[in-house]
Structures are given as C-alpha cells and as structure tokens.
C-alpha cells in the first residue's frame, strides 16, 4: 500500500508541476462557471417575469442542459490530455526501467498512476462543489441528493475515461498518440451500441459495452445498479489490461499468451456485465425528493396486483408506416419505455412478432401499387437487406390474436397467464408512444372491472361508428386517439332500448334524440334509472320535445330556445361556459382547468332548468356569463344577422346552466347523472376545433365526466408531487457578481496558484 501511495504522490507532483494539468482545471472551472451563471440567469429572468423557477435544482445541474450534463459532454476533451503522459512519459524517458528494478509490482504501478488521476479528478468535483454550495443556499428546498447523484455520475465517467487513458498510455511511448488512442477508444465505445442490433444475443452484449448515455440516469438523479457496475467493470477491465501490458513488457510474453489473457478478462467482464444487467439483478435508488424517476404510487399499486406471469407482445406490421418503432435495431431504446414497469415486475416477459398484412401506408401504395402483400414484403427485404424468414404472413399469427380491430397497426398486447389481455397502442399525436397514464390504465383493466358504456341507438342519435364532424367515434372508440374511452379503460358498445338494459352496463349515454322513445323503450330506460345506473344525457336545440321526457324523472328540462352570445369575433350561437367551483370540488381535472382559466365551448346549446325536486342532489357544473347571453326566439340565421335581446318577446338575459350533475343513493351506492345542453361538445368537430381567445377544455370535461361515472377508477390518475425547489432567493442584480465570482475569480485563483507553484519549483 505504501508503494502505491508513494507512486501516486510522485505522479501528483509531476501533474501539478505540469502547466497542462493546471490549464485543464482552469478551463474546466471557467466553462463550468459560464454554464452555471447562464442557468441561474435564465431562472432569475423567469422569476422576474412572474413565473416559478420550476424544478430549479434539476434545471441548474441535471436534465438536458444543466451544468453537470454540459460538463459531462466535454469530459472527453480533458481526460485524454491528462492521462496521455501517465505511462508514456515513463516509456519515452526510460524511467520505466527504474520502476521495473524497484520493489514494486505491475499492479502497484498501475494503481498508483490511476489513483493520481482520480485525485486530480476530485479537482473537477471541488469546482462543481462550490456551485452546488451556493445553490444549496439560494435555492428554496434545494434537491441536494439529486445533484449529488448527478455529481457521482460525472465522477464515475472521469474514472472510466482515466482508466482508458491510462491503458492507452501503456501502449505507446508517444503522448500525442496515447491521447488520440484514448479518443479513438471512447469513439468505439460510443459507437459499439449500434453494432449487431439485429441479432438478439449480440444486441445485449454490444449495447452493454456502449458508454453512450451511461450517465444519463445519474443526471436525472437515479442510481441504476447496472450502470454503476458498468463503470466499475470497465475500470477493472482497462486497469487489468494495463497490468497485462506491463507484464508482457517485463516478461516478454508470447502473442498467444497475451491474447489468451486479454481475451479471458474481456469475456469475464462482459459476462459479469451481461448478468448484472438482467432485470432481476438490477436495483435502483431514486435520489430526487419527489421520486420523479419512479412509478407513481398509483401505478405501483396496479403493478403489485398483477400476480402471476405477464407477457407483453409487440406486433409489428412491416407494411404499416409505424414499423420502425419496433425494429430490432431500435429494440433496446423501445424497452427503455417500460423499464420502470420491469423494475417492479422483473419477471415480465417482453417479445416481438414481425408480420406483414395490408395496412394504411400511403408511401407503399404509391411506390408499389401493383404488388400484393407478399411481393411488397419481398421487395422491402431485398431493398433493406432484411432476412425474409423473420417476417410472418398474418395468417400464421391470426390464430393467437385478432388485429383487424387495430387496423393492423403497430400495437402491443399485454396478457396475464390467466388469459386476460389488453391492447396498448400508438397514438396520432406528437408523443405517439404511450406514457405512464396510458400504460398503467391499460394494466389496471387487467386487475379491476372495466366500466361498460352503452351508447343508445335507434333514434338517430350521435353514433360511435361516425368519425365525421358530428360523430362520437373520435372520443368513444378511435384507437389512435390517446384520450378516447377505449384507451382510457372503458368498453364501449351500441345499445338498443328495445330490450332491457344489460345489468352489466355501467353507464348509459343518450344524445341528440331525433325521434321520441317508444313506450317499451321508455320503460327500459326508467328501469335502468331506478336501479341506480349512471347516465349521461346530451341535449340539442330543436330536440327538446324528445329529450325533456328523459329529464322529467330528475326534475329538469331543457330550455325551449337556443342560447346566443353575440360577439365581434364569432357567430352568435358559439356558446362559452365557465366551470363552477362546485364542479371542481368533485372533479380533479376540472380543478386544474379552473386554475388554468380554461372554459367550455360549443355551438348551438340550450340551457338546463330545474322544474321540481325529485330527491337528487344537484349542482351547476357549467354556467354562462350573466350579461350578453339570452334565449333567442326571433333570429335563426346567424351568418348575416346579429340577434339582439328583446325582453318583450320573452328573451331573458341572465346566467344559464349548460351542465348539471345529479347524485343520489340507491342501494348503498351513489348514482351519478350528468345533463348537458348540447351534443356537439363531444363531437369530432368541436374536439378538433380551436378558437382564438377561447381556451376550451372539452377534452378535460370528457375525461373528468367519465372518471366520475366510473367512480374515479378510470382513467388512472397519476399524481406527481410538484417539486418544491421553485424559487431562488436572488434577484437579477446578482448576475453580475455571480459571473465575476464563478467565471473569473475562481479560474483566476487557480491560475495564480499554478503560477506560484511553478515559480517555487523553478526557484528550487
């Protein structure tokens, strides 16, 4: 041990007597200071504008643009210059012979040299520690553990780079060659993760070898045992190779002997890395104070209920335009989306099935209009050099799964060993992939009863088969829409009241009834209401005669006339309503909409009035303004005419209710009924419409409404604690002295210290 420390001490003296070591440290301090002051200045600017400094700790040091992340990206510029002379200097000057003749072993030489590089690396840590210390003082509820984990990730990267640099320094006596060789090895380790990704076993090995993004989880405040062991094993690998290189020089070992030793240690390290990266072997520590890198408690509870085997099969249609999402070359990146779930259920099996079947793909239709499915697949295999045996015709998998309802799109099937299954889809939005809310909601359908929603038909109601502007297909059953009911845990179906309502139906939806109910239909409807079924009624102007009999059991009715709200920007029948605080108390999503000052918007609505007390507890959910809104009785065409309120004709300017929510106890269970004064608010035209100055939250209303109807079971609500580090105890006036201190004073002190040491050494 003394020999190791003596070598380390000697090497540190050489390092700190060298101007390049000081130059590296000064440049590092200056760059870190610039990044730190830039992040602080940005947060102070946000704060001056009245915004919170949301997740300040992460924004300053971690994430995509924090100080640690930026400095991590540039470490490859510093470490090769530092390590290039560790052994090359001894080889070129001949002093290596003195080391060989001294009573020290090869292991002691390498460890002494390596420890000197690690001690020097602590200088980087000390520079960053000064910035962390100030942040701890000036940031409210500073997330110190998250930042320390990020710092650990940066230092581990220094350790790996130093081990690689030391090995390359043993290979050549030329320092420049050693530095370039280190850069070359780092480039190979960054690139190797893309090698052999089409071959299952090779994919796992080369992906493990890759150093790219290894510190990414640390920058987010998460310690992953697989990544931690990766750093330690790679350090062990290159230090062992360095020892073998010195041993080969001293003993003049044969090429075969060297190859055997090098190959053995490489295989052992690779095998250990492969084994320790298996899901059951990986452990995690989330250093963030809000545990944002971990599944929410709601998701963890769902996963804990998934006892027994669980398999997720990804079906990739090679003739559909989303096929690239599941290609073998993207497999590891795809699996990262489910890493948090595998963390809590490591026995979960994940498999991929590649098949071909005609699907919506405009590119292939234009490119190969005359080819059938098999011919298109053969052509693609020939063009892309794919193995055609990997891809199956759909007929071979049709017995295990029916993908016709999924339009043969990219889809995942999650299946329990008891036979329960659910589809997890891609969506046609900017995110495309499912997030935690969608994944956890899908899993919850495997452990909780799925609410059944019946849409009444037979009276020209809005149809869930209609995906046009007036249809309900989008919000009810569109597979590509993230917020459709079938993607939020509900089962939807059409239902006729000619027969009694199935007792398994949980929610009944009736909208825009254009023909009155028959006597038997009315009886079946009232039976459903009497037994305590939940109900959503959506009216429409000019349908009051057909709809009011359905509201009569609740002591409600729709107003006779259309409501108008004339403005200079929109037609008079564009109605805007405001969510009430009472509604926000029962629906969490509405609370968020109220906080964000969002509203309800629709076209051609009628109001809802109370006619009698039928024993229900009722609240107004959406109200119009008290001024500028009235029931229009004279004007029916709003393109060329602007209506005016005429009290003499019975038009009343006042606040109207656009939605009421009723509850009562039936057999120990709360019955829930929602009545809305318009059917267009759920139609595709309104959900896809945006109006300048009207921040509509109709999506939020649908989600909140059906969440109420399912007794808050679906969709699964993911609660995340807001990061408390949302304020800096500084003003913009602090930018000046921060830049002076961290960009100039600290590097200046290091420069002065280097000059003093250099002068003292020269005098000696």
C-alpha positions, 0 to 999 in steps of 0.5 A: 500500500505504501508503494502505491501511495508513494507512486501516486504522490510522485505522479501528483507532483509531476501533474501539478508541476505540469502547466497542462494539468493546471490549464485543464482545471482552469478551463474546466472551472471557467466553462463550468462557471459560464454554464452555471451563471447562464442557468441561474440567469435564465431562472432569475429572468423567469422569476422576474417575469412572474413565473416559478423557477420550476424544478430549479435544482434539476434545471441548474445541474441535471436534465438536458442542459444543466451544468453537470450534463454540459460538463459531462459532454466535454469530459472527453476533451480533458481526460485524454490530455491528462492521462496521455503522459501517465505511462508514456512519459515513463516509456519515452524517458526510460524511467520505466526501467527504474520502476521495473528494478524497484520493489514494486509490482505491475499492479502497484504501478498501475494503481498508483498512476490511476489513483493520481488521476482520480485525485486530480479528478476530485479537482473537477468535483471541488469546482462543481462543489462550490456551485452546488454550495451556493445553490444549496443556499439560494435555492428554496428546498434545494434537491441536494441528493439529486445533484449529488447523484448527478455529481457521482455520475460525472465522477464515475465517467472521469474514472472510466475515461482515466482508466482508458487513458491510462491503458492507452498510455501503456501502449505507446511511448508517444503522448500525442498518440496515447491521447488520440488512442484514448479518443479513438477508444471512447469513439468505439465505445460510443459507437459499439451500441449500434453494432449487431442490433439485429441479432438478439444475443449480440444486441445485449452484449454490444449495447452493454459495452456502449458508454453512450448515455451511461450517465444519463440516469445519474443526471436525472438523479437515479442510481441504476445498479447496472450502470454503476457496475458498468463503470466499475467493470470497465475500470477493472477491465482497462486497469487489468489490461494495463497490468497485462501490458506491463507484464508482457513488457517485463516478461516478454510474453508470447502473442498467444499468451497475451491474447489468451489473457486479454481475451479471458478478462474481456469475456469475464467482464462482459459476462459479469456485465451481461448478468448484472444487467438482467432485470432481476439483478438490477436495483435502483435508488431514486435520489430526487425528493419527489421520486420523479424517476419512479412509478407513481404510487398509483401505478405501483399499486396496479403493478403489485396486483398483477400476480402471476406471469405477464407477457407483453407482445409487440406486433409489428406490421412491416407494411404499416408506416409505424414499423420502425418503432419496433425494429430490432435495431431500435429494440433496446431504446423501445424497452427503455419505455417500460423499464420502470414497469420491469423494475417492479415486475422483473419477471415480465416477459417482453417479445416481438412478432414481425408480420406483414398484412395490408395496412394504411401506408400511403408511401407503399401504395404509391411506390408499389401499387401493383404488388400484393402483400407478399411481393411488397414484403419481398421487395422491402427485404431485398431493398433493406437487406432484411432476412425474409424468414423473420417476417410472418404472413398474418395468417400464421399469427391470426390464430393467437390474436385478432388485429383487424380491430387495430387496423393492423397497426403497430400495437402491443398486447399485454396478457396475464397467464390467466388469459386476460389481455389488453391492447396498448397502442400508438397514438396520432399525436406528437408523443405517439408512444404511450406514457405512464397514464396510458400504460398503467390504465391499460394494466389496471383493466387487467386487475379491476372491472372495466366500466361498460358504456352503452351508447343508445341507438335507434333514434338517430342519435350521435353514433360511435361508428361516425368519425365525421364532424358530428360523430362520437367515434373520435372520443368513444372508440378511435384507437389512435386517439390517446384520450378516447374511452377505449384507451382510457379503460372503458368498453364501449358498445351500441345499445338498443332500448328495445330490450332491457338494459344489460345489468352489466352496463355501467353507464348509459349515454343518450344524445341528440334524440331525433325521434321520441322513445317508444313506450317499451323503450321508455320503460327500459330506460326508467328501469335502468334509472331506478336501479341506480345506473349512471347516465349521461344525457346530451341535449340539442336545440330543436330536440327538446320535445324528445329529450325533456321526457328523459329529464322529467324523472330528475326534475329538469328540462331543457330550455325551449330556445337556443342560447346566443352570445353575440360577439365581434369575433364569432357567430352568435350561437358559439356558446362559452361556459365557465366551470363552477367551483362546485364542479371542481370540488368533485372533479380533479381535472376540472380543478386544474382547468379552473386554475388554468382559466380554461372554459367550455365551448360549443355551438348551438346549446340550450340551457338546463332548468330545474322544474321540481325536486325529485330527491337528487342532489344537484349542482351547476357544473357549467354556467354562462356569463350573466350579461350578453347571453339570452334565449333567442326566439326571433333570429335563426340565421346567424351568418348575416344577422346579429340577434339582439335581446328583446325582453318583450318577446320573452328573451331573458338575459341572465346566467344559464346552466349548460351542465348539471350533475345529479347524485343520489343513493340507491342501494348503498351506492351513489348514482351519478347523472350528468345533463348537458345542453348540447351534443356537439361538445363531444363531437369530432368537430368541436374536439378538433376545433380551436378558437382564438381567445377561447381556451376550451377544455372539452377534452378535460370535461370528457375525461373528468365526466367519465372518471366520475361515472366510473367512480374515479377508477378510470382513467388512472390518475397519476399524481406527481408531487410538484417539486418544491425547489421553485424559487431562488432567493436572488434577484437579477442584480446578482448576475453580475457578481455571480459571473465575476465570482464563478467565471473569473475569480475562481479560474483566476485563483487557480491560475495564480496558484499554478503560477506560484507553484511553478515559480517555487519549483523553478526557484528550487 
